[in-house]
């Protein structure tokens, strides 16, 4: 890495194979300590998180859609998030991002403080939520 900055391409980083989407945990791989920075591609039918509808009691999250669109599920409803739109979740807000559309969705996720991602409270599994709301898994 060069002095004073880090320059990397996603192609140089390894996605986390344990996640349901193609997700690059950028902050971990290039040494960012102040926040979590992830880039993800949600293929059609994929959720962002393996924990379904969930919340982090001690972490704020921001999701910015770079390309495509995804659906945001909340405890009391849902909405679609399109290219160049973003959503911020306050700590304790249950949410699930997923892609029910025919095209991939590329997004950037930022979480603060970084250690807040370690505590995840599951509310409802993805398959059960989608079946209940839309009659699909």
Secondary structure, DSSP 8 states (H G I E B T S, - for coil): --TT-----GGGS---TTSSSEEEEHHHHHT--SSEEEEEEE-TT-BS-TT-EEE-TT-EEEEEEEESEEEEEETTEEEEEETT-EEEE-TT--EEEE--SSS-EEEEEEEESGGGGG--EEEE-HHHHHHHHHS--
